[in-house]
């Protein structure tokens, strides 16, 4: 019985976290249905689908952050690891997010047809917004690895609140572009909150989280090029 109680006690915060995720997702869906026409909802769905294509690229960062911080008890080493993982993920997601945003005006019409051309501009904004969401998830997974789900839950509700406020203000005026900008601002709000929380929780400086380390860029590129042996000798200058 004591083992069952221990499992329930440890698992309860994660259950609350999952409930928070479901609520945040349902808020977004409710806003789309409430504020946009059926045609605009379809356009937004296409824009969001294309703008989130790079999400799986950095999923390993989140999984690794969770596993490492769950097995590491030293706060200093935890902070060093999550800062390094975040910096490398920033290089990946910012670069790929910009690439997806650049391709959106061309690829959406090719993939979905000319009738979805109005989804091109929202897709640019959503590609960058999703990069911010994915970066925040790296920090979120790290905190979950320590058994602390509160920051992730708070970040999602803060982001959801920002999305709701700006969607109500912008969507009636500029339609799906308003929803896209609302999502971008909500994503930015989540990331800022998680960054600040990590900074103070692990006693880090902002320079530990943000900034380019060319040695880490080489490591990241080297890991990618390892799948292509003929290109593995490429290094950053």
C-alpha positions as CSV (number, residue, x, y, z in Angstrom):
1,X,0.0,0.0,0.0
2,X,2.9,2.4,0.8
3,X,4.3,1.8,-2.7
4,X,1.0,2.6,-4.3
5,X,0.7,5.9,-2.2
6,X,4.3,6.8,-3.2
7,X,3.5,6.2,-6.9
8,X,0.3,8.3,-6.7
9,X,2.1,11.1,-4.8
10,X,4.9,11.2,-7.4
11,X,2.6,10.9,-10.4
12,X,0.0,13.5,-9.3
13,X,2.0,16.6,-10.4
14,X,2.4,15.0,-13.8
15,X,-1.3,14.3,-14.1
16,X,-2.0,18.0,-13.3
17,X,0.5,19.0,-15.9
18,X,-1.3,16.8,-18.6
19,X,-4.7,18.3,-17.6
20,X,-3.2,21.8,-18.0
21,X,-1.9,20.9,-21.5
22,X,-5.4,19.6,-22.5
23,X,-7.0,22.8,-21.2
24,X,-4.5,25.0,-23.1
25,X,-5.1,23.2,-26.3
26,X,-8.9,23.4,-26.0
27,X,-8.7,27.1,-25.3
28,X,-6.9,27.6,-28.7
29,X,-9.5,25.5,-30.5
30,X,-12.4,27.3,-28.9
31,X,-10.9,30.7,-29.9
32,X,-10.5,29.5,-33.5
33,X,-14.1,28.4,-33.7
34,X,-15.4,31.5,-31.9
35,X,-13.4,34.1,-33.8
36,X,-12.8,32.7,-37.3
37,X,-15.1,31.6,-40.1
38,X,-15.0,28.0,-41.3
39,X,-12.9,29.0,-44.3
40,X,-10.4,30.9,-42.1
41,X,-10.2,27.9,-39.7
42,X,-9.2,25.7,-42.6
43,X,-6.6,28.2,-43.8
44,X,-5.2,28.5,-40.2
45,X,-5.0,24.7,-39.9
46,X,-2.9,24.6,-43.1
47,X,-0.7,27.5,-41.9
48,X,-0.2,25.9,-38.5
49,X,0.5,22.4,-40.0
50,X,3.2,23.8,-42.3
51,X,4.6,26.1,-39.6
52,X,5.1,23.2,-37.1
53,X,6.9,20.8,-39.5
54,X,10.2,21.3,-37.7
55,X,8.9,20.3,-34.3
56,X,10.3,16.8,-34.2
57,X,13.8,17.9,-35.1
58,X,14.7,18.8,-31.6
59,X,12.6,16.4,-29.6
60,X,15.7,14.6,-28.6
61,X,16.8,17.7,-26.6
62,X,13.6,17.6,-24.5
63,X,13.8,13.8,-23.9
64,X,17.5,14.0,-23.0
65,X,16.9,17.0,-20.7
66,X,14.3,15.1,-18.8
67,X,16.4,12.0,-18.5
68,X,19.6,13.7,-17.4
69,X,18.0,16.1,-14.9
70,X,16.0,13.2,-13.5
71,X,19.2,11.3,-12.8
72,X,21.4,14.2,-11.7
73,X,21.1,15.5,-8.1
74,X,23.7,18.3,-8.2
75,X,22.0,21.6,-8.9
76,X,25.1,23.1,-10.5
77,X,25.5,20.3,-13.0
78,X,21.8,20.4,-13.7
79,X,22.0,24.1,-14.5
80,X,25.0,23.6,-16.8
81,X,23.4,20.8,-18.7
82,X,20.0,22.5,-19.3
83,X,21.8,25.8,-20.3
84,X,23.9,23.9,-22.9
85,X,21.0,21.9,-24.2
86,X,19.0,25.2,-24.6
87,X,21.8,27.0,-26.4
88,X,22.2,24.1,-28.9
89,X,18.4,23.8,-29.4
90,X,18.3,27.6,-30.0
91,X,20.8,27.2,-32.9
92,X,18.7,24.4,-34.3
93,X,15.2,25.9,-33.9
94,X,16.0,29.4,-34.9
95,X,17.8,28.3,-38.0
96,X,15.3,25.8,-39.1
97,X,12.4,28.0,-38.1
98,X,13.7,30.8,-40.4
99,X,14.1,28.2,-43.2
100,X,10.5,27.0,-42.8
101,X,9.3,30.6,-42.7
102,X,11.2,31.3,-45.9
103,X,9.8,28.3,-47.7
104,X,6.2,28.9,-46.6
105,X,5.2,31.4,-49.3
106,X,6.3,28.9,-52.0
107,X,5.6,25.5,-50.6
108,X,2.0,26.0,-49.3
109,X,0.6,26.7,-52.7
110,X,2.6,23.8,-54.2
111,X,1.5,21.3,-51.5
112,X,-2.0,22.4,-50.8
113,X,-3.1,24.3,-53.9
114,X,-3.6,27.9,-54.9
115,X,-6.9,28.2,-52.9
116,X,-4.7,28.1,-49.7
117,X,-2.5,31.0,-50.8
118,X,-4.0,33.2,-47.9
119,X,-2.3,30.8,-45.5
120,X,1.2,31.8,-46.6
121,X,1.7,34.9,-44.4
122,X,0.2,33.3,-41.2
123,X,2.5,30.3,-41.8
124,X,5.6,32.5,-41.7
125,X,4.6,33.9,-38.3
126,X,3.5,30.4,-37.0
127,X,6.8,28.9,-38.1
128,X,8.7,31.3,-35.9
129,X,6.2,31.0,-33.1
130,X,6.5,27.3,-33.0
131,X,10.3,27.6,-32.7
132,X,9.7,29.6,-29.5
133,X,7.3,26.9,-28.3
134,X,9.8,24.1,-29.0
135,X,12.5,26.1,-27.2
136,X,10.4,26.5,-24.1
137,X,9.6,22.8,-24.1
138,X,13.3,22.0,-23.7
139,X,13.3,24.0,-20.4
140,X,9.9,22.5,-19.5
141,X,11.1,18.9,-19.9
142,X,14.2,19.7,-17.8
143,X,12.0,20.9,-14.9
144,X,9.8,17.9,-15.2
145,X,12.9,15.8,-14.9
146,X,13.5,17.3,-11.5
147,X,9.9,16.4,-10.6
148,X,8.8,20.0,-10.7
149,X,5.9,20.5,-13.1
150,X,4.7,23.9,-11.8
151,X,6.7,26.1,-14.1
152,X,5.5,24.3,-17.2
153,X,1.9,24.5,-16.1
154,X,2.2,28.2,-15.2
155,X,3.9,28.9,-18.6
156,X,1.1,27.3,-20.5
157,X,-1.6,29.2,-18.7
158,X,0.3,32.5,-19.1
159,X,0.8,31.7,-22.8
160,X,-2.9,30.7,-23.2
161,X,-4.0,33.9,-21.5
162,X,-1.8,36.1,-23.8
163,X,-3.2,34.2,-26.8
164,X,-6.8,34.7,-25.6
165,X,-6.3,38.5,-25.0
166,X,-4.6,39.3,-28.3
167,X,-6.9,36.9,-30.3
168,X,-9.9,38.7,-29.0
169,X,-8.3,42.1,-29.9
170,X,-6.8,41.2,-33.3
171,X,-8.8,38.4,-34.9
172,X,-12.0,40.3,-35.4
173,X,-10.0,43.0,-37.2
174,X,-7.4,41.0,-39.3
175,X,-8.7,37.4,-39.2
176,X,-6.2,34.6,-39.3
177,X,-3.2,37.0,-39.2
178,X,-4.6,38.2,-35.8
179,X,-4.7,34.6,-34.6
180,X,-1.2,34.0,-35.9
181,X,0.2,37.1,-34.1
182,X,-1.7,36.2,-30.9
183,X,-0.1,32.7,-31.0
184,X,3.3,34.2,-31.6
185,X,3.0,36.6,-28.6
186,X,1.7,33.7,-26.4
187,X,4.7,31.6,-27.5
188,X,7.1,34.4,-26.7
189,X,5.4,34.9,-23.3
190,X,5.8,31.2,-22.4
191,X,9.5,31.3,-23.5
192,X,10.3,34.4,-21.5
193,X,8.6,33.0,-18.4
194,X,10.5,29.7,-18.7
195,X,13.8,31.4,-19.3
196,X,13.4,33.7,-16.3
197,X,12.4,30.7,-14.1
198,X,15.4,28.6,-15.2
199,X,17.7,31.6,-14.7
200,X,16.7,32.1,-11.1
201,X,16.1,28.4,-10.2
202,X,19.5,27.3,-11.3
203,X,21.3,30.6,-10.5
204,X,22.3,31.2,-14.1
205,X,23.0,34.3,-16.1
206,X,21.2,35.1,-19.3
207,X,24.5,34.7,-21.1
208,X,24.5,31.1,-20.0
209,X,21.2,30.5,-21.8
210,X,21.5,32.8,-24.8
211,X,24.6,33.2,-27.0
212,X,26.5,31.4,-29.7
213,X,29.3,29.0,-28.8
214,X,31.1,28.0,-31.9
215,X,32.4,24.8,-30.3
216,X,28.8,23.7,-29.5
217,X,27.7,24.7,-33.0
218,X,30.4,22.4,-34.3
219,X,29.2,19.6,-32.0
220,X,25.6,20.0,-33.2
221,X,26.6,20.0,-36.8
222,X,28.9,17.1,-36.3
223,X,26.1,15.1,-34.7
224,X,24.0,15.8,-37.7
225,X,26.7,15.1,-40.3
226,X,27.5,11.8,-38.6
227,X,24.6,10.4,-40.5
228,X,26.4,11.4,-43.7
229,X,29.9,10.1,-43.4
230,X,31.2,11.8,-46.6
231,X,30.3,15.2,-45.1
232,X,31.5,14.5,-41.6
233,X,34.7,16.5,-42.1
234,X,32.8,19.8,-42.4
235,X,33.5,22.2,-39.6
236,X,32.6,25.8,-38.8
237,X,35.4,28.2,-39.4
